[in-house]
Amino acid sequence: MTYVVGYSPHQDDQGALELACEFARSQAAPLRAVTVVPHGWGTPVAGDTDREYEQWAAAEGEASAKLALQHLAKHPDIEVEAVWVSARSVPQALLEQAETVGAQLLVVGSGDSAERGRVALSSKTERLLHSSSVMVALAPRDYRPEPDSRITRVTLAFRDDDATWQLLDRAAEICRQVGAELRLVTVAVKQRSLVTSPVRGDEKLVYAQLLGQVQAAQAEAVDHLAKVGMTAAAEVAGGESWAEALATVSWRAGDLMVVGSSRTHPLANVFLGSSASKIARNSPVPVLVVA
C-alpha cells in the first residue's frame, strides 16, 4: 500500500509530510507526495489553453516536487516519490492520485487558521472529507515529531452507538497494521441546564449516571476486543467543554486520534459529524478520519 500526501510549497508547514512519514515508517509502505497546480483555462480566441500559463504551472509543479523530495530526504529509510499534477480541484486530484496507486490513506495538513499544534479544516480539506472514500489523516499545524518516529498508540474516540461499534474492529486492525497500542477515550462534556433545578445536585446525579453508562459501555468494548486478541485501555475525558475534556487526557509522542465519519448525510462518504468535528478541532495529536 502506498500513502498519498498533499504537499504545497506555499504553506510554511511540513506537518503533513512528517505525519505521512510516521505512517509509512510504521507500516513499511512507500510514500507519494503530490502537488496540485492550477489548471489552465481555454482562451476564447485561440480555443486553447494559455501556453505561458501552462509553462508557469509546470515550473511551479516541478519546483514543488523537488522541494518535497529535499524534505523527504531527511527520512532515508522510507521509499518516497514526489509528483505534480494539473487540476482545477485539489481534493479531486488527490483522490484520483489515491485511486491510481491504490492508496488507502490520504494525509493532509491543517489550514493556515490553525493554532500551532492544533488541527483546523480548510475549505479544501472540508471538500476532501465530503468526497473521500478512503481514510484521511489530518496533521496538526507545524507538526514536528521526533526523528524516526512511528505511530505507537491509537486513541479511538469511543461513543456507545452503532457507528462507533462498527469502527471498533477497524481501529483494532489499524493498530495491528502499524504495531500500535489501542486506547478508548469517551468525551463526556458536562451539560449546563438553562433552568435552575428545584432539587440541588440533580445535574451532578445525571452526570454521574452518564459516567456509569459510559464506563459500562467501555468495559463491554474492551471485552469484545479481548475476544479478537486485542488489549485496550479505556478512560473517560470529562470537562465543561470539549477542549477542557481533551486536556485531561494524557498524550505522548506517536499518538494518533481516530474518529468515525458521519453517515447521516446521504451525499457524505468520509464526513465529520458534530462530535467528531469538535474532537478533531481540539485534538493535540494527529487525527485519522475513518469512513
Secondary structure by P-SEA (a helix, b strand, c coil): cbbbbbbbcccccaaaaaaaaaaaaacbbbbbbbbbcbbbbbbcccccccaaaaaaaaaaaaaaaaaaaaaacccccccbbbbbbbcccaaaaaaaaaaaacccbbbbbbcccccccbbbbcaaaaaaaaccccbbbbbcccccccccccccbbbbbccccaaaaaaaaaaaaaaaaabbbbbbbbbbbbbbbcccccccaaaaaaaaaaaaaaaaaaaaaaaaaaaacbbbbbbbbbcccaaaaaaacccccbbbbbbbbbcccccccccccaaaaaaaaacccbbbbcc
